[in-house]
Amino acid sequence: MSMPIELPYETCLELLSTREVGRVAVCTVDGPRIVPVNFSVVDESVVFRTTPYSVVGMHSWSGRLAFEVDDVDVERRAGWSVIATGRGKVVEDSAELRRIESAPGPTPWASGQRWLYVRLAWDELTGRRLGPAATPVD
């Protein structure tokens, strides 16, 4: 059995930037909720779109969020996971929205309008790799 390898910040950022679907976790009065979202990385933050009346839309700027993206190879029993944590903030500044919209993504896969942009500017970005090829990454 292999031991998990902690990934350096730069590797976490690189891996996070290779994906477009992740999961955002938010605390509600009814307990934690985890929701898949399409996202993009903009200026060392995760940006995703939602509706104002979704679980994430109603709670994303009132507390801390956690965001996870990962990759799993079941055959090799290997994979990696990156987690970003920090405060969520609804993006309302028009210049910031234009900059986000000019970058690739986030383009929701779900139907309907998702015009509320949420930015999770992480204060912590961590990751681990596990499996037979789990060698230290510099």
GUMAR-583418 format. One record per residue: residue in one letter; chain; x, y, z of N, C-alpha, C, O in turn. Coordinates in Angstrom, 2 decimals. Layout:
N
+----+----+---------+---------+---------+---------+---------+---------+---------+---------+---------+---------+---------+---------+
: aa : ch :     n.X :     n.Y :     n.Z :    ca.X :    ca.Y :    ca.Z :     c.X :     c.Y :     c.Z :     o.X :     o.Y :     o.Z :
+----+----+---------+---------+---------+---------+---------+---------+---------+---------+---------+---------+---------+---------+
:  A :  A :       X :       Y :       Z :       X :       Y :       Z :       X :       Y :       Z :       X :       Y :       Z :
...
+----+----+---------+---------+---------+---------+---------+---------+---------+---------+---------+---------+---------+---------+
***
This chain:
138
+----+----+---------+---------+---------+---------+---------+---------+---------+---------+---------+---------+---------+---------+
: aa : ch :     n.X :     n.Y :     n.Z :    ca.X :    ca.Y :    ca.Z :     c.X :     c.Y :     c.Z :     o.X :     o.Y :     o.Z :
+----+----+---------+---------+---------+---------+---------+---------+---------+---------+---------+---------+---------+---------+
:  M :  A :    0.85 :   -1.18 :    0.00 :    0.00 :    0.00 :    0.00 :    0.90 :    1.24 :    0.00 :    1.86 :    1.31 :    0.76 :
:  S :  A :    0.58 :    2.21 :   -0.84 :    1.41 :    3.40 :   -0.90 :    0.91 :    4.47 :    0.07 :   -0.26 :    4.49 :    0.45 :
:  M :  A :    1.81 :    5.32 :    0.44 :    1.49 :    6.41 :    1.34 :    1.11 :    7.64 :    0.52 :    1.67 :    7.86 :   -0.56 :
:  P :  A :    0.17 :    8.45 :    1.01 :   -0.17 :    9.68 :    0.29 :    1.01 :   10.64 :    0.27 :    1.76 :   10.74 :    1.25 :
:  I :  A :    1.16 :   11.34 :   -0.83 :    2.21 :   12.34 :   -0.99 :    1.54 :   13.71 :   -0.98 :    0.65 :   13.98 :   -1.78 :
:  E :  A :    1.98 :   14.57 :   -0.09 :    1.49 :   15.95 :   -0.07 :    2.04 :   16.69 :   -1.28 :    3.23 :   16.58 :   -1.59 :
:  L :  A :    1.20 :   17.42 :   -1.96 :    1.60 :   18.13 :   -3.18 :    1.94 :   19.58 :   -2.86 :    1.27 :   20.21 :   -2.04 :
:  P :  A :    2.97 :   20.11 :   -3.49 :    3.30 :   21.53 :   -3.30 :    2.22 :   22.42 :   -3.94 :    1.47 :   21.99 :   -4.81 :
:  Y :  A :    2.17 :   23.65 :   -3.48 :    1.18 :   24.62 :   -3.93 :    1.14 :   24.72 :   -5.46 :    0.05 :   24.69 :   -6.04 :
:  E :  A :    2.28 :   24.84 :   -6.10 :    2.33 :   25.01 :   -7.56 :    1.70 :   23.83 :   -8.28 :    1.01 :   24.01 :   -9.29 :
:  T :  A :    1.92 :   22.62 :   -7.79 :    1.34 :   21.43 :   -8.39 :   -0.17 :   21.41 :   -8.18 :   -0.93 :   21.06 :   -9.08 :
:  C :  A :   -0.61 :   21.80 :   -6.98 :   -2.05 :   21.89 :   -6.71 :   -2.72 :   22.85 :   -7.69 :   -3.77 :   22.54 :   -8.25 :
:  L :  A :   -2.11 :   24.01 :   -7.89 :   -2.65 :   25.01 :   -8.80 :   -2.70 :   24.48 :  -10.23 :   -3.68 :   24.69 :  -10.94 :
:  E :  A :   -1.64 :   23.80 :  -10.64 :   -1.59 :   23.23 :  -11.99 :   -2.67 :   22.17 :  -12.18 :   -3.37 :   22.18 :  -13.19 :
:  L :  A :   -2.83 :   21.26 :  -11.22 :   -3.84 :   20.20 :  -11.32 :   -5.24 :   20.80 :  -11.32 :   -6.09 :   20.40 :  -12.11 :
:  L :  A :   -5.49 :   21.75 :  -10.43 :   -6.79 :   22.42 :  -10.35 :   -7.15 :   23.04 :  -11.70 :   -8.30 :   23.00 :  -12.12 :
:  S :  A :   -6.17 :   23.60 :  -12.35 :   -6.39 :   24.30 :  -13.63 :   -6.65 :   23.34 :  -14.79 :   -7.05 :   23.79 :  -15.87 :
:  T :  A :   -6.43 :   22.03 :  -14.60 :   -6.66 :   21.07 :  -15.68 :   -8.08 :   20.54 :  -15.73 :   -8.42 :   19.79 :  -16.64 :
:  R :  A :   -8.90 :   20.91 :  -14.79 :  -10.26 :   20.38 :  -14.71 :  -11.28 :   21.50 :  -14.89 :  -10.96 :   22.68 :  -14.76 :
:  E :  A :  -12.52 :   21.10 :  -15.18 :  -13.59 :   22.09 :  -15.29 :  -14.82 :   21.72 :  -14.47 :  -15.79 :   22.47 :  -14.45 :
:  V :  A :  -14.78 :   20.57 :  -13.80 :  -15.87 :   20.18 :  -12.90 :  -15.28 :   19.83 :  -11.55 :  -14.30 :   19.09 :  -11.45 :
:  G :  A :  -15.89 :   20.38 :  -10.51 :  -15.47 :   20.10 :   -9.14 :  -16.69 :   20.11 :   -8.24 :  -17.82 :   20.17 :   -8.72 :
:  R :  A :  -16.45 :   20.06 :   -6.94 :  -17.54 :   20.07 :   -5.97 :  -17.30 :   21.18 :   -4.96 :  -16.21 :   21.33 :   -4.42 :
:  V :  A :  -18.35 :   21.94 :   -4.72 :  -18.27 :   22.99 :   -3.71 :  -19.08 :   22.53 :   -2.50 :  -20.19 :   22.02 :   -2.64 :
:  A :  A :  -18.49 :   22.71 :   -1.32 :  -19.16 :   22.34 :   -0.07 :  -19.48 :   23.62 :    0.69 :  -18.64 :   24.50 :    0.85 :
:  V :  A :  -20.72 :   23.70 :    1.15 :  -21.18 :   24.87 :    1.87 :  -21.94 :   24.40 :    3.12 :  -22.62 :   23.38 :    3.09 :
:  C :  A :  -21.81 :   25.15 :    4.21 :  -22.54 :   24.85 :    5.44 :  -23.86 :   25.60 :    5.44 :  -23.91 :   26.80 :    5.18 :
:  T :  A :  -24.93 :   24.89 :    5.73 :  -26.25 :   25.50 :    5.83 :  -26.80 :   25.21 :    7.22 :  -26.21 :   24.45 :    7.99 :
:  V :  A :  -27.93 :   25.81 :    7.54 :  -28.54 :   25.55 :    8.84 :  -28.99 :   24.10 :    8.95 :  -29.14 :   23.58 :   10.05 :
:  D :  A :  -29.22 :   23.45 :    7.81 :  -29.63 :   22.05 :    7.79 :  -28.45 :   21.09 :    7.71 :  -28.64 :   19.88 :    7.66 :
:  G :  A :  -27.23 :   21.63 :    7.71 :  -26.04 :   20.80 :    7.63 :  -25.28 :   21.06 :    6.35 :  -25.69 :   21.88 :    5.54 :
:  P :  A :  -24.16 :   20.37 :    6.17 :  -23.33 :   20.60 :    4.99 :  -24.00 :   20.09 :    3.72 :  -24.73 :   19.10 :    3.73 :
:  R :  A :  -23.72 :   20.79 :    2.63 :  -24.19 :   20.38 :    1.30 :  -23.01 :   20.42 :    0.34 :  -22.17 :   21.31 :    0.42 :
:  I :  A :  -22.96 :   19.44 :   -0.55 :  -21.90 :   19.37 :   -1.55 :  -22.57 :   19.32 :   -2.92 :  -23.45 :   18.49 :   -3.17 :
:  V :  A :  -22.12 :   20.23 :   -3.80 :  -22.77 :   20.38 :   -5.10 :  -21.71 :   20.39 :   -6.19 :  -20.72 :   21.10 :   -6.08 :
:  P :  A :  -21.93 :   19.61 :   -7.26 :  -20.99 :   19.68 :   -8.40 :  -21.22 :   20.97 :   -9.17 :  -22.35 :   21.40 :   -9.36 :
:  V :  A :  -20.13 :   21.58 :   -9.62 :  -20.21 :   22.82 :  -10.40 :  -19.13 :   22.81 :  -11.48 :  -18.09 :   22.16 :  -11.33 :
:  N :  A :  -19.40 :   23.52 :  -12.56 :  -18.36 :   23.83 :  -13.54 :  -17.63 :   25.05 :  -13.00 :  -18.25 :   25.91 :  -12.38 :
:  F :  A :  -16.33 :   25.12 :  -13.23 :  -15.55 :   26.21 :  -12.64 :  -14.40 :   26.57 :  -13.55 :  -14.09 :   25.87 :  -14.51 :
:  S :  A :  -13.78 :   27.67 :  -13.22 :  -12.51 :   28.04 :  -13.83 :  -11.65 :   28.65 :  -12.74 :  -12.14 :   29.07 :  -11.70 :
:  V :  A :  -10.35 :   28.68 :  -13.00 :   -9.40 :   29.29 :  -12.07 :   -9.06 :   30.67 :  -12.63 :   -8.59 :   30.80 :  -13.76 :
:  V :  A :   -9.30 :   31.69 :  -11.82 :   -9.03 :   33.07 :  -12.21 :   -8.30 :   33.76 :  -11.05 :   -8.85 :   33.87 :   -9.95 :
:  D :  A :   -7.08 :   34.21 :  -11.30 :   -6.32 :   34.95 :  -10.28 :   -6.27 :   34.24 :   -8.93 :   -6.63 :   34.83 :   -7.91 :
:  E :  A :   -5.85 :   33.01 :   -8.93 :   -5.73 :   32.23 :   -7.70 :   -7.03 :   32.18 :   -6.91 :   -7.05 :   32.33 :   -5.69 :
:  S :  A :   -8.11 :   31.96 :   -7.64 :   -9.41 :   31.72 :   -7.02 :  -10.22 :   30.82 :   -7.96 :   -9.96 :   30.75 :   -9.16 :
:  V :  A :  -11.19 :   30.15 :   -7.38 :  -12.11 :   29.32 :   -8.13 :  -13.35 :   30.18 :   -8.41 :  -13.88 :   30.81 :   -7.49 :
:  V :  A :  -13.80 :   30.19 :   -9.65 :  -15.00 :   30.95 :  -10.02 :  -16.00 :   29.97 :  -10.63 :  -15.66 :   29.19 :  -11.52 :
:  F :  A :  -17.24 :   30.04 :  -10.15 :  -18.29 :   29.20 :  -10.71 :  -19.57 :   30.01 :  -10.78 :  -19.71 :   31.07 :  -10.16 :
:  R :  A :  -20.52 :   29.49 :  -11.56 :  -21.80 :   30.17 :  -11.74 :  -22.91 :   29.32 :  -11.14 :  -22.85 :   28.09 :  -11.15 :
:  T :  A :  -23.92 :   30.01 :  -10.62 :  -25.06 :   29.33 :  -10.03 :  -26.28 :   30.24 :  -10.13 :  -26.20 :   31.33 :  -10.68 :
:  T :  A :  -27.38 :   29.79 :   -9.60 :  -28.58 :   30.62 :   -9.54 :  -28.68 :   31.21 :   -8.13 :  -28.17 :   30.62 :   -7.18 :
:  P :  A :  -29.32 :   32.36 :   -7.99 :  -29.41 :   32.98 :   -6.68 :  -30.22 :   32.17 :   -5.67 :  -30.07 :   32.36 :   -4.46 :
:  Y :  A :  -31.07 :   31.28 :   -6.15 :  -31.94 :   30.52 :   -5.24 :  -31.47 :   29.10 :   -5.00 :  -32.18 :   28.31 :   -4.38 :
:  S :  A :  -30.29 :   28.77 :   -5.49 :  -29.73 :   27.44 :   -5.23 :  -29.15 :   27.41 :   -3.82 :  -28.97 :   28.45 :   -3.18 :
:  V :  A :  -28.85 :   26.23 :   -3.35 :  -28.23 :   26.10 :   -2.02 :  -26.93 :   26.89 :   -1.97 :  -26.68 :   27.62 :   -1.01 :
:  V :  A :  -26.12 :   26.76 :   -3.00 :  -24.84 :   27.47 :   -3.03 :  -25.08 :   28.97 :   -3.19 :  -24.41 :   29.77 :   -2.54 :
:  G :  A :  -26.01 :   29.35 :   -4.05 :  -26.30 :   30.76 :   -4.27 :  -26.78 :   31.47 :   -3.01 :  -26.48 :   32.65 :   -2.82 :
:  M :  A :  -27.51 :   30.78 :   -2.16 :  -28.02 :   31.41 :   -0.95 :  -27.01 :   31.42 :    0.19 :  -27.16 :   32.19 :    1.14 :
:  H :  A :  -25.98 :   30.58 :    0.12 :  -25.05 :   30.47 :    1.25 :  -23.60 :   30.76 :    0.91 :  -22.76 :   30.81 :    1.81 :
:  S :  A :  -23.28 :   30.96 :   -0.35 :  -21.88 :   30.98 :   -0.76 :  -21.10 :   32.18 :   -0.26 :  -19.87 :   32.10 :   -0.20 :
:  W :  A :  -21.72 :   33.27 :    0.10 :  -20.96 :   34.43 :    0.52 :  -21.12 :   34.71 :    2.01 :  -20.59 :   35.70 :    2.51 :
:  S :  A :  -21.83 :   33.85 :    2.71 :  -22.04 :   34.10 :    4.12 :  -21.10 :   33.29 :    5.02 :  -21.18 :   33.41 :    6.24 :
:  G :  A :  -20.24 :   32.50 :    4.46 :  -19.34 :   31.70 :    5.27 :  -18.23 :   31.10 :    4.44 :  -18.06 :   31.42 :    3.26 :
:  R :  A :  -17.49 :   30.23 :    5.07 :  -16.38 :   29.58 :    4.38 :  -16.91 :   28.48 :    3.48 :  -17.91 :   27.82 :    3.78 :
:  L :  A :  -16.21 :   28.30 :    2.36 :  -16.51 :   27.24 :    1.42 :  -15.32 :   26.32 :    1.31 :  -14.18 :   26.69 :    1.61 :
:  A :  A :  -15.59 :   25.11 :    0.89 :  -14.53 :   24.18 :    0.51 :  -14.83 :   23.76 :   -0.92 :  -15.99 :   23.61 :   -1.30 :
:  F :  A :  -13.78 :   23.57 :   -1.70 :  -13.93 :   23.17 :   -3.09 :  -12.95 :   22.05 :   -3.35 :  -11.78 :   22.13 :   -2.96 :
:  E :  A :  -13.41 :   20.99 :   -4.01 :  -12.54 :   19.85 :   -4.29 :  -12.62 :   19.46 :   -5.75 :  -13.69 :   19.47 :   -6.37 :
:  V :  A :  -11.47 :   19.11 :   -6.28 :  -11.37 :   18.53 :   -7.61 :  -10.39 :   17.36 :   -7.50 :   -9.42 :   17.43 :   -6.75 :
:  D :  A :  -10.66 :   16.30 :   -8.26 :   -9.78 :   15.15 :   -8.14 :   -9.76 :   14.33 :   -9.42 :  -10.50 :   14.60 :  -10.37 :
:  D :  A :   -8.92 :   13.34 :   -9.42 :   -8.79 :   12.41 :  -10.53 :   -8.51 :   11.05 :   -9.92 :   -7.66 :   10.92 :   -9.04 :
:  V :  A :   -9.22 :   10.02 :  -10.39 :   -9.08 :    8.68 :   -9.83 :   -8.89 :    7.68 :  -10.96 :   -9.62 :    7.69 :  -11.95 :
:  D :  A :   -7.90 :    6.80 :  -10.80 :   -7.67 :    5.69 :  -11.71 :   -7.94 :    4.42 :  -10.90 :   -7.06 :    3.95 :  -10.17 :
:  V :  A :   -9.14 :    3.88 :  -11.03 :   -9.56 :    2.75 :  -10.22 :   -8.69 :    1.52 :  -10.47 :   -8.32 :    0.83 :   -9.52 :
:  E :  A :   -8.35 :    1.24 :  -11.73 :   -7.52 :    0.07 :  -12.05 :   -6.18 :    0.10 :  -11.34 :   -5.74 :   -0.91 :  -10.79 :
:  R :  A :   -5.52 :    1.25 :  -11.35 :   -4.20 :    1.38 :  -10.74 :   -4.29 :    1.71 :   -9.25 :   -3.27 :    1.72 :   -8.56 :
:  R :  A :   -5.51 :    1.99 :   -8.76 :   -5.71 :    2.41 :   -7.37 :   -4.83 :    3.64 :   -7.08 :   -4.09 :    3.69 :   -6.10 :
:  A :  A :   -4.95 :    4.61 :   -7.97 :   -4.14 :    5.81 :   -7.89 :   -5.02 :    7.03 :   -8.14 :   -6.10 :    6.92 :   -8.73 :
:  G :  A :   -4.55 :    8.16 :   -7.69 :   -5.28 :    9.38 :   -7.97 :   -4.71 :   10.56 :   -7.21 :   -3.71 :   10.45 :   -6.50 :
:  W :  A :   -5.37 :   11.69 :   -7.38 :   -4.97 :   12.89 :   -6.67 :   -6.22 :   13.69 :   -6.31 :   -7.28 :   13.52 :   -6.91 :
:  S :  A :   -6.06 :   14.55 :   -5.34 :   -7.16 :   15.40 :   -4.90 :   -6.58 :   16.75 :   -4.50 :   -5.53 :   16.83 :   -3.86 :
:  V :  A :   -7.27 :   17.82 :   -4.89 :   -6.88 :   19.17 :   -4.52 :   -8.08 :   19.83 :   -3.85 :   -9.20 :   19.75 :   -4.35 :
:  I :  A :   -7.83 :   20.49 :   -2.72 :   -8.89 :   21.17 :   -1.97 :   -8.50 :   22.62 :   -1.75 :   -7.40 :   22.94 :   -1.31 :
:  A :  A :   -9.45 :   23.50 :   -2.08 :   -9.30 :   24.94 :   -1.83 :  -10.33 :   25.34 :   -0.78 :  -11.49 :   24.93 :   -0.86 :
:  T :  A :   -9.92 :   26.12 :    0.19 :  -10.86 :   26.62 :    1.20 :  -10.70 :   28.12 :    1.34 :   -9.62 :   28.68 :    1.19 :
:  G :  A :  -11.81 :   28.76 :    1.64 :  -11.80 :   30.21 :    1.84 :  -13.22 :   30.74 :    1.82 :  -14.18 :   29.97 :    1.78 :
:  R :  A :  -13.34 :   32.05 :    1.85 :  -14.65 :   32.70 :    1.82 :  -15.15 :   32.83 :    0.39 :  -14.39 :   33.17 :   -0.52 :
:  G :  A :  -16.43 :   32.57 :    0.21 :  -17.06 :   32.78 :   -1.07 :  -17.55 :   34.23 :   -1.16 :  -17.87 :   34.85 :   -0.15 :
:  K :  A :  -17.58 :   34.74 :   -2.37 :  -18.03 :   36.12 :   -2.57 :  -18.76 :   36.19 :   -3.91 :  -18.25 :   35.70 :   -4.92 :
:  V :  A :  -19.93 :   36.78 :   -3.93 :  -20.63 :   37.00 :   -5.18 :  -19.91 :   38.12 :   -5.92 :  -19.63 :   39.17 :   -5.34 :
:  V :  A :  -19.61 :   37.89 :   -7.19 :  -18.92 :   38.89 :   -8.00 :  -19.96 :   39.86 :   -8.55 :  -20.84 :   39.47 :   -9.32 :
:  E :  A :  -19.85 :   41.12 :   -8.15 :  -20.80 :   42.14 :   -8.58 :  -20.14 :   43.27 :   -9.36 :  -20.82 :   44.00 :  -10.08 :
:  D :  A :  -18.85 :   43.43 :   -9.24 :  -18.13 :   44.49 :   -9.92 :  -18.12 :   44.22 :  -11.42 :  -17.70 :   43.14 :  -11.85 :
:  S :  A :  -18.58 :   45.18 :  -12.22 :  -18.71 :   44.96 :  -13.67 :  -17.37 :   44.73 :  -14.35 :  -17.28 :   43.92 :  -15.27 :
:  A :  A :  -16.32 :   45.42 :  -13.92 :  -15.00 :   45.21 :  -14.53 :  -14.48 :   43.81 :  -14.22 :  -13.91 :   43.15 :  -15.08 :
:  E :  A :  -14.69 :   43.35 :  -13.00 :  -14.27 :   42.00 :  -12.62 :  -15.07 :   40.96 :  -13.40 :  -14.51 :   39.96 :  -13.85 :
:  L :  A :  -16.37 :   41.19 :  -13.57 :  -17.20 :   40.26 :  -14.34 :  -16.73 :   40.18 :  -15.79 :  -16.69 :   39.09 :  -16.36 :
:  R :  A :  -16.39 :   41.31 :  -16.39 :  -15.90 :   41.31 :  -17.77 :  -14.60 :   40.51 :  -17.89 :  -14.40 :   39.76 :  -18.85 :
:  R :  A :  -13.71 :   40.67 :  -16.90 :  -12.44 :   39.95 :  -16.92 :  -12.68 :   38.45 :  -16.78 :  -12.04 :   37.65 :  -17.47 :
:  I :  A :  -13.59 :   38.06 :  -15.90 :  -13.92 :   36.64 :  -15.71 :  -14.55 :   36.08 :  -16.98 :  -14.20 :   34.98 :  -17.40 :
:  E :  A :  -15.46 :   36.82 :  -17.58 :  -16.15 :   36.35 :  -18.77 :  -15.23 :   36.27 :  -19.98 :  -15.50 :   35.51 :  -20.92 :
:  S :  A :  -14.14 :   37.03 :  -19.97 :  -13.20 :   36.98 :  -21.09 :  -12.24 :   35.80 :  -20.98 :  -11.60 :   35.43 :  -21.96 :
:  A :  A :  -12.14 :   35.22 :  -19.80 :  -11.29 :   34.04 :  -19.59 :  -12.09 :   32.79 :  -19.98 :  -13.32 :   32.84 :  -20.05 :
:  P :  A :  -11.41 :   31.67 :  -20.23 :  -12.13 :   30.43 :  -20.54 :  -12.98 :   29.98 :  -19.36 :  -12.49 :   29.90 :  -18.23 :
:  G :  A :  -14.27 :   29.67 :  -19.61 :  -15.17 :   29.17 :  -18.58 :  -15.48 :   30.22 :  -17.54 :  -15.05 :   31.36 :  -17.71 :
:  P :  A :  -16.19 :   29.92 :  -16.51 :  -16.87 :   28.64 :  -16.31 :  -18.18 :   28.58 :  -17.09 :  -19.00 :   29.50 :  -17.01 :
:  T :  A :  -18.37 :   27.54 :  -17.84 :  -19.59 :   27.36 :  -18.62 :  -20.38 :   26.21 :  -18.01 :  -19.97 :   25.06 :  -18.10 :
:  P :  A :  -21.52 :   26.52 :  -17.41 :  -22.33 :   25.45 :  -16.78 :  -22.81 :   24.42 :  -17.79 :  -23.16 :   24.76 :  -18.92 :
:  W :  A :  -22.83 :   23.18 :  -17.39 :  -23.38 :   22.11 :  -18.20 :  -24.89 :   22.01 :  -17.99 :  -25.62 :   21.58 :  -18.89 :
:  A :  A :  -25.35 :   22.39 :  -16.80 :  -26.76 :   22.28 :  -16.46 :  -27.57 :   23.32 :  -17.25 :  -27.09 :   24.41 :  -17.54 :
:  S :  A :  -28.80 :   22.95 :  -17.58 :  -29.65 :   23.88 :  -18.31 :  -30.13 :   25.00 :  -17.38 :  -30.00 :   24.91 :  -16.16 :
:  G :  A :  -30.68 :   26.01 :  -17.97 :  -31.17 :   27.15 :  -17.21 :  -30.11 :   28.22 :  -17.08 :  -28.94 :   28.01 :  -17.39 :
:  Q :  A :  -30.54 :   29.37 :  -16.62 :  -29.61 :   30.48 :  -16.48 :  -28.90 :   30.43 :  -15.15 :  -29.51 :   30.23 :  -14.10 :
:  R :  A :  -27.60 :   30.60 :  -15.20 :  -26.77 :   30.63 :  -14.00 :  -25.97 :   31.92 :  -14.07 :  -24.78 :   31.91 :  -14.40 :
:  W :  A :  -26.61 :   33.01 :  -13.75 :  -26.00 :   34.32 :  -13.94 :  -25.28 :   34.85 :  -12.71 :  -24.66 :   35.91 :  -12.77 :
:  L :  A :  -25.37 :   34.14 :  -11.59 :  -24.68 :   34.55 :  -10.38 :  -23.27 :   33.96 :  -10.37 :  -23.11 :   32.74 :  -10.34 :
:  Y :  A :  -22.25 :   34.81 :  -10.41 :  -20.86 :   34.36 :  -10.37 :  -20.38 :   34.39 :   -8.92 :  -20.56 :   35.38 :   -8.22 :
:  V :  A :  -19.78 :   33.30 :   -8.49 :  -19.23 :   33.20 :   -7.14 :  -17.73 :   32.97 :   -7.24 :  -17.27 :   32.14 :   -8.02 :
:  R :  A :  -16.98 :   33.72 :   -6.46 :  -15.52 :   33.58 :   -6.43 :  -15.11 :   33.07 :   -5.05 :  -15.48 :   33.64 :   -4.03 :
:  L :  A :  -14.36 :   31.99 :   -5.05 :  -13.76 :   31.47 :   -3.83 :  -12.27 :   31.81 :   -3.91 :  -11.49 :   31.10 :   -4.56 :
:  A :  A :  -11.89 :   32.90 :   -3.25 :  -10.47 :   33.27 :   -3.19 :   -9.87 :   32.47 :   -2.04 :  -10.07 :   32.80 :   -0.87 :
:  W :  A :   -9.15 :   31.43 :   -2.39 :   -8.70 :   30.52 :   -1.34 :   -7.66 :   31.16 :   -0.44 :   -6.84 :   31.98 :   -0.85 :
:  D :  A :   -7.72 :   30.74 :    0.81 :   -6.65 :   31.08 :    1.74 :   -5.81 :   29.84 :    2.03 :   -4.78 :   29.90 :    2.70 :
:  E :  A :   -6.29 :   28.71 :    1.50 :   -5.52 :   27.48 :    1.60 :   -5.79 :   26.63 :    0.36 :   -6.95 :   26.45 :   -0.03 :
:  L :  A :   -4.73 :   26.12 :   -0.23 :   -4.83 :   25.22 :   -1.38 :   -3.89 :   24.06 :   -1.11 :   -2.67 :   24.23 :   -1.06 :
:  T :  A :   -4.47 :   22.88 :   -0.92 :   -3.68 :   21.70 :   -0.57 :   -4.06 :   20.54 :   -1.48 :   -5.12 :   20.54 :   -2.10 :
:  G :  A :   -3.18 :   19.56 :   -1.54 :   -3.47 :   18.40 :   -2.35 :   -2.63 :   17.20 :   -1.95 :   -1.61 :   17.31 :   -1.28 :
:  R :  A :   -3.11 :   16.05 :   -2.39 :   -2.40 :   14.80 :   -2.14 :   -2.50 :   13.92 :   -3.37 :   -3.46 :   13.98 :   -4.14 :
:  R :  A :   -1.48 :   13.10 :   -3.52 :   -1.45 :   12.10 :   -4.60 :   -1.26 :   10.74 :   -3.91 :   -0.54 :   10.62 :   -2.92 :
:  L :  A :   -1.93 :    9.72 :   -4.47 :   -1.85 :    8.39 :   -3.90 :   -1.79 :    7.38 :   -5.03 :   -2.43 :    7.56 :   -6.07 :
:  G :  A :   -1.04 :    6.33 :   -4.82 :   -1.00 :    5.25 :   -5.80 :    0.43 :    4.81 :   -6.09 :    1.39 :    5.37 :   -5.56 :
:  P :  A :    0.55 :    3.79 :   -6.96 :    1.86 :    3.23 :   -7.26 :    2.83 :    4.25 :   -7.87 :    4.05 :    4.14 :   -7.71 :
:  A :  A :    2.28 :    5.24 :   -8.56 :    3.16 :    6.25 :   -9.16 :    3.28 :    7.48 :   -8.26 :    3.73 :    8.53 :   -8.71 :
:  A :  A :    2.89 :    7.34 :   -7.02 :    2.91 :    8.49 :   -6.10 :    4.35 :    8.76 :   -5.64 :    4.77 :    8.35 :   -4.56 :
:  T :  A :    5.05 :    9.44 :   -6.48 :    6.41 :    9.85 :   -6.14 :    6.38 :   11.32 :   -5.81 :    5.49 :   12.03 :   -6.27 :
:  P :  A :    7.30 :   11.79 :   -5.02 :    7.28 :   13.21 :   -4.67 :    7.29 :   14.08 :   -5.92 :    8.04 :   13.82 :   -6.87 :
:  V :  A :    6.47 :   15.11 :   -5.91 :    6.38 :   16.04 :   -7.03 :    6.96 :   17.35 :   -6.59 :    6.58 :   17.89 :   -5.55 :
:  D :  A :    7.90 :   17.89 :   -7.38 :    8.51 :   19.18 :   -7.03 :    7.88 :   20.30 :   -7.80 :    8.27 :   21.45 :   -7.63 :
+----+----+---------+---------+---------+---------+---------+---------+---------+---------+---------+---------+---------+---------+
***
